[in-house]
Amino acid sequence: MTVAVYVAMYAGALLFLVGCLKRIYQYARTPFHLRWELYPVPHEQPDRARYGGSYFESGEWWLSPQAVHHRGDWTAMFREIVFLRGLWEFNPRLWLPSFLFHFGLYLSIVTAGLAIAGAAFGALIPGVVAGRMTADAFVIAGWTGATGILLVLAGSIWLLIRRATDATLKNYTKAGDIFNLTFFIAAFACLAYGFLGSTVNGASFEEIARGALRFDRGTHVGATAGLGLILVSALAAYIPFTHMSHFIAKYFTWHSVRWDDRRNARDGIVESKVAVSLRNRPTWAAAHVGADGKKSWAEIASANPAEEVRK
């Protein structure tokens, strides 16, 4: 069991990283988007961002450099990532179970980071200070880990019940959604029983973290805790290759579509990207568009579909 747990943990982390990099590469190479006039844009000047204004309100705005307030972007991202602000505003009934689920995942990620740091400090930087830092890291990891496991478990069970009983979610619930939530429930239930149960039998979380760093096969991992770690590792490897990788898509949706208000200046980057997009040869199923894979976007955009129909 011990070797299987170590292999699963390293393989899961590697596949998660590879999968995320693949997703980032795919999104970064997508064609240039069509401009969306969506406001407010958070990196606008704060007095304008409050009511949804933009720099286009200024007279002769093209003569002045565009001011970008990145603090607004980071603030908006923090509110959405940590507190799911969009869900709170547009679907408040689903907010609480989703918040519990996602915040539990964040705490689980923090726990993994603390475990890696604690094990590394103890192995690479011996001494009193490093020993104290290691002890503190694992104490904090114990609290964040226990809280994260319980929150993910509660949130995933609640979300599964909502999807099974809420008629408004019926059209949005597929077999894959049920499988994903069941996967989370199974994995975190094993972790909860293996590490937080009253009859815990085997190495502690700290001992497993230290053993994984050294690949110490003498560490005794309990059966239930080991199964939970294997399932969580498999879950980590699985997430980037599914629609659950929306955390990557969100970044590009925000920065490359919703908040991209760059000017289309002559000989600028926007003009060059538009020129590339106009050379693309799209294939759409809608016959009236005429996107048969032979015509470029420039040809399609300059044609009149109504004239083609009359002919």
Residue frames as qw, qx, qy, qz and C-alpha x, y, z in Angstrom:
[[0.000, 0.883, 0.469, 0.000, 0.00, 0.00, 0.00],
 [0.335, -0.764, 0.053, 0.549, 2.77, 2.46, 0.93],
 [0.346, -0.172, 0.564, 0.730, 4.57, 2.27, -2.42],
 [0.171, 0.569, 0.713, 0.373, 1.25, 2.48, -4.29],
 [0.135, -0.904, -0.332, 0.231, 0.36, 5.64, -2.36],
 [0.334, -0.612, 0.268, 0.665, 3.71, 7.29, -3.11],
 [0.305, 0.093, 0.693, 0.646, 3.53, 6.43, -6.81],
 [0.072, 0.736, 0.649, 0.179, -0.06, 7.68, -7.02],
 [0.207, -0.867, -0.172, 0.420, 0.82, 10.97, -5.31],
 [0.292, -0.470, 0.430, 0.713, 3.77, 11.72, -7.59],
 [0.228, 0.254, 0.770, 0.539, 1.96, 10.57, -10.74],
 [0.018, 0.805, 0.592, -0.039, -1.15, 12.56, -9.83],
 [0.189, -0.810, 0.009, 0.555, 0.85, 15.74, -9.26],
 [0.286, -0.263, 0.600, 0.699, 2.77, 15.28, -12.52],
 [0.166, 0.442, 0.783, 0.404, -0.35, 14.59, -14.61],
 [0.047, -0.863, -0.429, 0.263, -2.13, 17.54, -13.02],
 [0.210, -0.675, 0.235, 0.667, 0.75, 19.83, -13.99],
 [0.236, -0.032, 0.741, 0.628, 0.97, 18.42, -17.52],
 [0.116, 0.624, 0.757, 0.153, -2.80, 18.66, -17.99],
 [0.073, -0.871, -0.248, 0.419, -2.91, 22.26, -16.80],
 [0.215, -0.512, 0.435, 0.709, -0.03, 23.26, -19.07],
 [0.224, 0.233, 0.815, 0.481, -1.79, 21.58, -21.99],
 [0.053, 0.796, 0.599, -0.067, -4.99, 23.52, -21.27],
 [0.152, -0.797, 0.030, 0.584, -3.10, 26.80, -20.99],
 [0.253, -0.240, 0.643, 0.682, -1.37, 26.11, -24.31],
 [0.180, 0.477, 0.804, 0.305, -4.71, 25.31, -26.00],
 [0.008, -0.879, -0.429, 0.208, -6.43, 28.46, -24.73],
 [0.244, -0.685, 0.211, 0.653, -3.44, 30.68, -25.49],
 [0.217, -0.123, 0.707, 0.662, -3.47, 29.52, -29.12],
 [0.303, 0.641, 0.701, -0.076, -7.17, 30.13, -29.75],
 [0.303, 0.525, 0.344, 0.717, -8.05, 32.75, -32.40],
 [0.051, 0.028, -0.236, 0.970, -8.43, 36.39, -31.40],
 [0.086, 0.532, 0.788, -0.298, -11.85, 37.06, -29.88],
 [0.031, 0.660, 0.415, 0.625, -14.57, 39.37, -31.12],
 [0.079, 0.196, -0.387, 0.898, -14.71, 42.49, -28.97],
 [0.323, -0.618, -0.717, -0.006, -17.37, 42.38, -26.25],
 [0.047, -0.529, 0.103, -0.841, -18.63, 45.73, -25.03],
 [0.669, -0.513, -0.537, 0.020, -19.06, 44.49, -21.46],
 [0.093, 0.506, -0.368, 0.774, -18.75, 46.85, -18.53],
 [0.124, -0.942, 0.307, 0.053, -17.59, 47.49, -15.91],
 [0.795, 0.357, -0.364, 0.330, -13.99, 46.65, -16.74],
 [0.675, -0.690, -0.174, 0.193, -12.24, 46.45, -13.35],
 [0.641, -0.175, 0.068, 0.744, -8.92, 47.87, -14.55],
 [0.136, 0.769, 0.269, 0.563, -10.60, 51.14, -15.55],
 [0.063, 0.365, -0.377, 0.849, -10.06, 54.20, -13.41],
 [0.106, -0.246, -0.870, 0.415, -11.80, 53.46, -10.08],
 [0.272, 0.356, 0.293, -0.845, -14.27, 56.36, -10.36],
 [0.535, 0.264, -0.435, -0.674, -15.43, 55.04, -13.75],
 [0.322, 0.051, -0.944, -0.046, -15.32, 51.34, -12.89],
 [0.176, 0.155, 0.721, -0.652, -17.84, 51.94, -10.09],
 [0.546, 0.456, 0.308, -0.631, -20.64, 52.75, -12.54],
 [0.746, 0.291, 0.573, 0.174, -19.43, 50.85, -15.62],
 [0.308, 0.911, -0.093, -0.257, -17.81, 53.71, -17.48],
 [0.858, 0.097, 0.234, 0.448, -14.78, 53.57, -19.76],
 [0.364, -0.436, 0.198, 0.799, -11.99, 55.69, -21.15],
 [0.239, 0.412, 0.629, 0.614, -14.09, 56.21, -24.31],
 [0.118, -0.871, -0.466, 0.095, -16.00, 58.86, -22.34],
 [0.359, -0.626, 0.103, 0.684, -12.99, 61.17, -22.47],
 [0.490, 0.845, 0.017, -0.211, -12.74, 63.65, -25.30],
 [0.507, 0.718, -0.477, 0.032, -10.05, 62.70, -27.82],
 [0.827, -0.456, 0.318, -0.081, -9.23, 59.60, -25.78],
 [0.920, 0.296, 0.057, 0.250, -6.96, 58.32, -28.54],
 [0.318, 0.806, -0.264, 0.424, -4.45, 61.09, -27.87],
 [0.387, -0.670, 0.508, -0.377, -3.69, 59.98, -24.31],
 [0.279, 0.242, -0.927, 0.063, -2.02, 56.75, -23.16],
 [0.729, -0.368, -0.425, -0.391, -4.46, 54.15, -21.85],
 [0.200, -0.494, 0.651, -0.540, -4.29, 53.86, -18.06],
 [0.760, -0.133, -0.612, -0.171, -4.66, 50.32, -16.68],
 [0.394, -0.556, 0.491, -0.543, -5.28, 49.84, -12.95],
 [0.555, 0.125, -0.821, -0.046, -4.23, 46.23, -12.34],
 [0.107, -0.070, 0.746, -0.653, -5.29, 46.46, -8.70],
 [0.649, 0.135, 0.116, -0.739, -8.89, 46.41, -9.90],
 [0.717, 0.238, -0.598, -0.268, -8.27, 43.22, -11.89],
 [0.341, 0.160, -0.855, 0.357, -6.69, 41.46, -8.93],
 [0.321, -0.007, 0.539, -0.779, -9.46, 42.58, -6.58],
 [0.744, 0.173, -0.125, -0.633, -12.17, 41.31, -8.94],
 [0.649, 0.235, -0.721, -0.055, -10.34, 38.00, -9.38],
 [0.080, 0.151, -0.811, 0.560, -9.95, 37.57, -5.62],
 [0.526, 0.057, 0.354, -0.771, -13.65, 38.14, -5.01],
 [0.798, 0.232, -0.296, -0.471, -14.64, 35.69, -7.72],
 [0.564, 0.274, -0.771, 0.113, -12.11, 32.96, -6.91],
 [0.100, 0.090, -0.794, 0.593, -12.47, 33.00, -3.13],
 [0.314, 0.232, 0.555, -0.734, -16.09, 34.10, -2.65],
 [0.199, 0.337, 0.849, 0.354, -17.69, 33.08, -5.99],
 [0.128, 0.380, 0.220, -0.889, -19.19, 36.53, -6.35],
 [0.335, 0.103, -0.552, -0.757, -20.77, 35.84, -9.74],
 [0.362, -0.262, -0.890, -0.094, -22.64, 32.83, -8.38],
 [0.109, -0.397, -0.605, 0.682, -23.78, 34.85, -5.37],
 [0.207, 0.331, -0.042, -0.920, -25.25, 37.50, -7.68],
 [0.491, 0.194, -0.503, -0.684, -26.84, 35.31, -10.34],
 [0.748, -0.154, -0.606, -0.224, -27.65, 32.01, -8.60],
 [0.220, -0.566, 0.536, -0.587, -27.65, 32.57, -4.81],
 [0.899, -0.214, 0.126, -0.360, -29.47, 29.29, -4.10],
 [0.944, 0.199, -0.177, 0.195, -26.47, 27.37, -5.40],
 [0.182, 0.813, -0.389, 0.393, -23.90, 29.63, -3.77],
 [0.560, -0.627, 0.455, -0.293, -23.52, 28.06, -0.31],
 [0.948, -0.068, 0.303, 0.065, -22.88, 24.42, -1.37],
 [0.714, 0.605, -0.052, 0.349, -20.56, 25.62, -4.13],
 [0.035, -0.850, 0.363, -0.380, -18.71, 27.90, -1.73],
 [0.758, -0.482, 0.417, -0.137, -18.22, 25.10, 0.79],
 [0.939, 0.220, 0.198, 0.174, -16.97, 22.79, -1.94],
 [0.558, 0.706, -0.118, 0.419, -14.54, 25.26, -3.51],
 [0.217, -0.826, 0.377, -0.359, -13.26, 26.72, -0.24],
 [0.877, -0.331, 0.347, -0.037, -12.62, 23.19, 0.99],
 [0.857, 0.395, 0.074, 0.324, -10.56, 22.54, -2.13],
 [0.214, 0.842, -0.252, 0.425, -8.55, 25.72, -1.52],
 [0.553, -0.675, 0.420, -0.248, -7.82, 24.59, 2.04],
 [0.960, -0.022, 0.258, 0.105, -6.79, 21.17, 0.74],
 [0.653, 0.638, -0.083, 0.401, -4.37, 22.81, -1.69],
 [0.136, -0.832, 0.359, -0.401, -2.95, 24.93, 1.15],
 [0.829, -0.426, 0.343, -0.119, -2.57, 21.75, 3.21],
 [0.918, 0.268, 0.103, 0.273, -0.61, 20.04, 0.45],
 [0.375, 0.777, -0.202, 0.464, 1.66, 23.08, 0.13],
 [0.427, -0.744, 0.383, -0.343, 2.27, 23.19, 3.89],
 [0.946, -0.192, 0.262, 0.017, 3.03, 19.46, 3.96],
 [0.787, 0.480, -0.027, 0.386, 5.56, 19.79, 1.14],
 [0.100, 0.814, -0.287, 0.495, 7.17, 22.82, 2.80],
 [0.658, -0.621, 0.333, -0.268, 7.23, 21.16, 6.23],
 [0.970, -0.020, 0.188, 0.156, 8.77, 17.96, 4.93],
 [0.639, 0.617, -0.087, 0.451, 11.32, 19.87, 2.84],
 [0.159, -0.841, 0.310, -0.414, 12.37, 22.13, 5.75],
 [0.799, -0.484, 0.333, -0.130, 12.91, 19.14, 7.99],
 [0.937, 0.126, 0.214, 0.246, 14.96, 17.24, 5.41],
 [0.610, 0.588, 0.040, 0.530, 16.98, 20.00, 3.77],
 [0.051, 0.690, -0.252, 0.677, 17.48, 22.60, 6.49],
 [0.691, -0.378, -0.571, 0.229, 18.26, 20.87, 9.80],
 [0.215, 0.215, -0.347, 0.887, 18.38, 22.96, 12.91],
 [0.003, -0.392, -0.691, 0.608, 16.26, 24.48, 15.64],
 [0.289, 0.385, -0.020, -0.876, 14.70, 27.18, 13.45],
 [0.415, 0.127, -0.708, -0.557, 13.87, 24.76, 10.65],
 [0.206, -0.204, -0.941, 0.173, 12.48, 22.31, 13.21],
 [0.139, 0.420, 0.494, -0.748, 10.19, 24.98, 14.61],
 [0.380, 0.341, -0.304, -0.804, 9.04, 26.01, 11.12],
 [0.337, 0.020, -0.895, -0.290, 8.37, 22.36, 10.27],
 [0.073, -0.315, -0.852, 0.411, 6.34, 21.83, 13.43],
 [0.244, 0.441, 0.232, -0.832, 4.30, 25.00, 12.84],
 [0.358, 0.242, -0.575, -0.695, 3.67, 24.04, 9.19],
 [0.323, -0.124, -0.928, -0.140, 2.29, 20.66, 10.13],
 [0.035, 0.380, 0.682, -0.624, 0.16, 22.06, 12.97],
 [0.346, 0.420, -0.039, -0.838, -1.46, 24.50, 10.55],
 [0.360, 0.170, -0.772, -0.496, -1.74, 21.75, 7.92],
 [0.066, -0.206, -0.950, 0.226, -3.59, 19.59, 10.42],
 [0.227, 0.510, 0.472, -0.682, -6.29, 22.23, 10.88],
 [0.377, 0.471, -0.306, -0.737, -6.55, 23.26, 7.22],
 [0.216, 0.129, -0.921, -0.297, -6.55, 19.62, 6.11],
 [0.051, 0.327, 0.891, -0.311, -9.32, 18.53, 8.47],
 [0.288, 0.569, 0.276, -0.719, -11.44, 21.58, 7.67],
 [0.298, 0.424, -0.535, -0.667, -10.85, 21.22, 3.93],
 [0.097, -0.029, -0.984, -0.150, -11.78, 17.53, 3.88],
 [0.123, 0.468, 0.771, -0.414, -15.04, 18.14, 5.76],
 [0.279, 0.588, 0.042, -0.758, -16.00, 21.16, 3.64],
 [0.260, 0.294, -0.722, -0.570, -15.38, 19.35, 0.35],
 [0.050, -0.179, -0.982, 0.028, -17.33, 16.36, 1.58],
 [0.180, 0.553, 0.584, -0.566, -20.26, 18.49, 2.76],
 [0.268, 0.562, -0.183, -0.761, -20.27, 20.64, -0.37],
 [0.201, 0.199, -0.833, -0.476, -20.07, 17.75, -2.83],
 [0.027, 0.328, 0.932, -0.152, -22.87, 15.83, -1.07],
 [0.205, 0.613, 0.372, -0.666, -25.04, 18.96, -1.00],
 [0.256, 0.481, -0.433, -0.718, -24.36, 19.67, -4.69],
 [0.098, 0.000, -0.958, -0.269, -25.18, 16.06, -5.61],
 [0.112, 0.491, 0.786, -0.358, -28.49, 16.29, -3.75],
 [0.233, 0.619, 0.065, -0.747, -29.30, 19.59, -5.46],
 [0.222, 0.339, -0.678, -0.613, -28.60, 18.15, -8.89],
 [0.077, -0.148, -0.982, -0.085, -30.73, 15.10, -8.13],
 [0.001, -0.577, -0.749, 0.325, -33.72, 17.00, -6.74],
 [0.083, 0.612, 0.066, -0.784, -33.74, 20.51, -8.26],
 [0.631, 0.571, 0.521, 0.059, -35.84, 20.61, -11.44],
 [0.237, 0.949, -0.093, -0.184, -34.14, 23.81, -12.61],
 [0.207, -0.668, 0.674, 0.237, -30.79, 21.99, -12.78],
 [0.833, 0.154, 0.528, -0.059, -32.14, 19.02, -14.74],
 [0.686, 0.725, 0.042, 0.044, -31.14, 20.36, -18.16],
 [0.163, 0.847, -0.476, 0.174, -27.66, 21.13, -16.89],
 [0.586, -0.458, 0.649, -0.160, -27.01, 17.81, -15.17],
 [0.736, 0.404, -0.498, -0.218, -25.31, 15.08, -17.15],
 [0.959, -0.193, -0.191, 0.078, -23.95, 11.68, -16.21],
 [0.610, 0.356, -0.315, 0.634, -20.46, 13.19, -16.05],
 [0.198, -0.621, 0.230, -0.723, -21.55, 15.70, -13.39],
 [0.858, -0.417, 0.018, -0.300, -22.93, 12.93, -11.20],
 [0.915, 0.090, -0.227, 0.320, -19.77, 10.88, -11.69],
 [0.350, 0.539, -0.309, 0.701, -17.51, 13.80, -10.80],
 [0.441, -0.593, 0.235, -0.632, -19.35, 14.59, -7.57],
 [0.962, -0.239, -0.049, -0.122, -19.46, 10.91, -6.63],
 [0.756, 0.327, -0.306, 0.478, -15.71, 10.73, -7.27],
 [0.028, 0.587, -0.347, 0.731, -15.12, 13.64, -4.87],
 [0.725, -0.476, 0.115, -0.484, -17.40, 12.12, -2.22],
 [0.980, -0.047, -0.168, 0.092, -15.66, 8.74, -2.37],
 [0.607, 0.407, -0.334, 0.594, -12.15, 10.21, -2.25],
 [0.070, -0.530, 0.347, -0.770, -12.75, 12.68, 0.59],
 [0.828, -0.408, -0.015, -0.384, -14.88, 10.24, 2.57],
 [0.916, 0.029, -0.277, 0.289, -11.91, 7.86, 2.61],
 [0.346, 0.449, -0.344, 0.749, -9.63, 10.69, 3.72],
 [0.452, -0.558, 0.146, -0.681, -12.05, 11.71, 6.46],
 [0.935, -0.303, -0.062, -0.173, -12.37, 8.17, 7.78],
 [0.860, 0.185, -0.260, 0.398, -8.68, 7.38, 7.36],
 [0.384, 0.330, -0.313, 0.803, -7.27, 10.52, 9.00],
 [0.270, -0.365, 0.205, -0.867, -10.11, 11.87, 11.15],
 [0.762, -0.292, -0.475, -0.328, -11.93, 8.71, 12.22],
 [0.605, -0.661, 0.301, -0.327, -11.96, 7.43, 15.77],
 [0.907, -0.199, 0.355, 0.111, -10.07, 4.24, 14.83],
 [0.432, 0.826, -0.355, -0.078, -7.20, 5.67, 12.79],
 [0.873, -0.276, 0.359, 0.185, -4.66, 2.94, 12.15],
 [0.744, 0.426, 0.170, 0.486, -1.44, 3.87, 10.40],
 [0.458, -0.039, -0.044, 0.887, 0.96, 6.74, 9.84],
 [0.054, 0.769, 0.335, -0.542, -0.16, 10.30, 10.43],
 [0.508, 0.843, 0.164, 0.069, -0.39, 12.85, 7.65],
 [0.101, -0.905, 0.406, 0.081, 2.93, 14.34, 8.74],
 [0.602, -0.343, 0.701, 0.171, 4.67, 10.94, 8.67],
 [0.710, 0.472, 0.502, 0.146, 3.29, 10.19, 5.21],
 [0.303, 0.952, -0.051, 0.001, 4.47, 13.57, 3.90],
 [0.271, -0.755, 0.586, 0.114, 7.97, 12.98, 5.26],
 [0.693, -0.065, 0.706, 0.130, 7.98, 9.41, 3.95],
 [0.651, 0.686, 0.322, 0.042, 6.84, 10.49, 0.48],
 [0.135, 0.941, -0.296, -0.089, 9.69, 12.99, 0.24],
 [0.226, -0.587, 0.774, 0.070, 12.25, 10.27, 1.00],
 [0.764, 0.154, -0.495, -0.384, 10.19, 7.46, -0.57],
 [0.165, -0.353, 0.828, -0.404, 10.45, 5.66, 2.75],
 [0.627, -0.091, -0.661, -0.402, 8.81, 2.27, 2.30],
 [0.322, -0.096, -0.821, 0.461, 8.96, 1.65, 6.04],
 [0.297, -0.004, 0.243, -0.923, 6.14, 4.13, 6.65],
 [0.082, 0.310, 0.947, -0.022, 2.93, 2.26, 7.41],
 [0.305, -0.018, -0.172, -0.936, 0.01, 3.85, 5.57],
 [0.462, 0.190, 0.723, -0.476, -3.42, 2.76, 6.78],
 [0.314, 0.292, 0.829, 0.358, -5.66, 1.04, 4.22],
 [0.153, 0.831, 0.533, -0.047, -8.46, 3.63, 4.23],
 [0.124, -0.857, 0.125, 0.485, -6.15, 6.64, 4.37],
 [0.343, -0.280, 0.685, 0.578, -4.03, 5.12, 1.59],
 [0.309, 0.504, 0.758, 0.276, -7.10, 4.52, -0.58],
 [0.051, 0.919, 0.304, -0.244, -8.18, 8.11, 0.01],
 [0.212, -0.706, 0.367, 0.568, -4.76, 9.45, -1.02],
 [0.350, 0.023, 0.788, 0.506, -4.77, 7.27, -4.16],
 [0.228, 0.708, 0.660, 0.104, -8.27, 8.44, -5.09],
 [0.044, -0.921, -0.077, 0.379, -7.40, 12.10, -4.50],
 [0.303, -0.472, 0.567, 0.603, -4.25, 11.70, -6.60],
 [0.317, 0.309, 0.802, 0.400, -6.31, 10.12, -9.39],
 [0.108, 0.863, 0.475, -0.135, -8.80, 12.97, -9.06],
 [0.163, -0.792, 0.201, 0.553, -6.01, 15.54, -9.41],
 [0.295, -0.188, 0.731, 0.586, -4.76, 13.80, -12.56],
 [0.243, 0.511, 0.803, 0.189, -8.31, 13.64, -13.95],
 [0.040, 0.797, 0.355, -0.486, -9.43, 17.25, -13.39],
 [0.041, -0.573, 0.323, 0.752, -7.34, 19.08, -16.06],
 [0.029, -0.028, 0.833, 0.551, -8.68, 16.81, -18.81],
 [0.007, -0.599, -0.800, -0.023, -12.35, 17.55, -18.03],
 [0.012, -0.761, -0.274, -0.588, -14.60, 20.61, -17.89],
 [0.603, -0.740, -0.220, 0.201, -13.56, 20.95, -14.25],
 [0.586, -0.081, 0.082, 0.802, -10.50, 22.75, -15.59],
 [0.105, 0.859, 0.384, 0.324, -12.73, 25.83, -15.92],
 [0.445, -0.805, -0.023, 0.391, -10.44, 27.61, -13.48],
 [0.465, -0.192, 0.435, 0.747, -8.01, 27.95, -16.40],
 [0.202, 0.557, 0.612, 0.524, -10.69, 28.93, -18.90],
 [0.196, -0.897, -0.371, 0.143, -11.91, 31.64, -16.51],
 [0.419, -0.570, 0.162, 0.688, -8.57, 33.41, -16.58],
 [0.267, 0.049, 0.581, 0.767, -8.58, 33.64, -20.37],
 [0.004, -0.708, -0.656, -0.261, -12.27, 34.56, -20.45],
 [0.272, -0.863, -0.234, 0.355, -11.67, 37.45, -18.08],
 [0.341, -0.628, 0.273, 0.644, -8.40, 38.80, -19.42],
 [0.243, -0.088, 0.685, 0.681, -8.65, 37.94, -23.11],
 [0.025, -0.510, -0.730, -0.453, -12.37, 38.53, -23.69],
 [0.252, -0.818, -0.515, 0.040, -14.38, 40.32, -20.99],
 [0.355, -0.837, -0.035, 0.416, -11.71, 42.77, -19.87],
 [0.562, -0.024, 0.406, 0.721, -9.71, 43.19, -23.07],
 [0.223, 0.909, 0.316, -0.154, -10.40, 46.82, -24.03],
 [0.476, -0.351, 0.341, 0.731, -7.12, 47.51, -25.81],
 [0.366, 0.732, -0.032, -0.574, -7.23, 50.02, -28.64],
 [0.800, 0.339, 0.416, 0.268, -7.02, 48.90, -32.21],
 [0.067, -0.841, 0.231, 0.485, -4.16, 51.21, -33.09],
 [0.712, 0.662, -0.214, -0.096, -2.58, 51.30, -36.51],
 [0.571, 0.483, -0.623, 0.229, 0.25, 48.74, -36.75],
 [0.414, -0.492, 0.565, -0.517, -0.58, 47.59, -33.21],
 [0.123, -0.143, 0.978, -0.094, -0.94, 44.12, -31.75],
 [0.536, 0.383, 0.584, -0.474, -4.74, 44.11, -32.07],
 [0.551, 0.642, -0.215, -0.488, -4.57, 44.97, -35.77],
 [0.202, 0.453, -0.852, -0.165, -2.04, 42.18, -36.39],
 [0.280, 0.051, 0.921, -0.266, -4.20, 39.61, -34.56],
 [0.581, 0.524, 0.318, -0.535, -7.31, 40.69, -36.47],
 [0.433, 0.611, -0.511, -0.421, -5.40, 40.32, -39.74],
 [0.008, 0.235, -0.972, 0.002, -4.47, 36.75, -38.80],
 [0.412, 0.279, 0.753, -0.430, -8.07, 35.93, -37.85],
 [0.552, 0.590, 0.007, -0.589, -9.40, 37.29, -41.13],
 [0.348, 0.475, -0.744, -0.315, -7.26, 34.74, -42.97],
 [0.346, -0.055, 0.901, -0.255, -8.79, 31.81, -41.07],
 [0.451, -0.003, -0.630, -0.632, -11.14, 29.54, -43.02],
 [0.423, -0.106, 0.672, -0.598, -13.92, 28.58, -40.59],
 [0.331, -0.142, -0.858, -0.365, -16.31, 25.65, -40.96],
 [0.359, 0.035, 0.510, -0.781, -19.74, 26.27, -39.47],
 [0.222, 0.296, 0.928, 0.052, -22.81, 24.07, -39.77],
 [0.285, 0.710, 0.370, -0.528, -25.07, 27.09, -40.41],
 [0.594, 0.365, 0.537, 0.475, -25.46, 27.10, -44.18],
 [0.172, 0.941, 0.266, 0.122, -26.48, 30.77, -44.42],
 [0.378, -0.823, 0.246, 0.347, -23.05, 31.87, -43.11],
 [0.727, 0.661, -0.188, 0.007, -21.26, 30.17, -45.98],
 [0.252, -0.724, 0.639, -0.064, -18.38, 28.98, -43.79],
 [0.964, 0.201, -0.074, -0.155, -17.48, 25.95, -45.87],
 [0.785, -0.408, 0.308, 0.351, -13.79, 25.82, -44.97],
 [0.636, 0.371, 0.331, 0.591, -12.82, 27.37, -48.31],
 [0.076, 0.845, 0.131, 0.514, -13.72, 31.02, -47.77],
 [0.397, 0.064, -0.479, 0.781, -11.72, 33.16, -45.37],
 [0.132, -0.650, -0.571, 0.484, -13.32, 35.25, -42.65],
 [0.026, -0.407, 0.150, 0.900, -12.56, 38.34, -44.72],
 [0.164, -0.086, -0.725, -0.663, -14.53, 36.93, -47.68],
 [0.232, -0.515, -0.824, 0.029, -17.42, 35.86, -45.46],
 [0.170, -0.599, -0.392, 0.677, -17.58, 39.19, -43.62],
 [0.040, 0.362, -0.262, -0.894, -17.52, 41.21, -46.83],
 [0.141, -0.209, -0.824, -0.507, -20.27, 39.14, -48.52],
 [0.489, -0.059, 0.190, -0.849, -24.01, 39.75, -48.15],
 [0.227, 0.058, 0.969, -0.080, -25.78, 36.48, -47.27],
 [0.480, 0.555, 0.452, -0.507, -29.11, 37.93, -48.36],
 [0.401, 0.646, -0.394, -0.516, -27.73, 38.60, -51.85],
 [0.018, 0.275, -0.949, -0.152, -26.47, 35.02, -52.06],
 [0.368, 0.291, 0.827, -0.310, -29.93, 33.68, -51.17],
 [0.495, 0.651, 0.141, -0.558, -31.64, 35.82, -53.85],
 [0.259, 0.542, -0.677, -0.426, -29.27, 34.51, -56.48]]
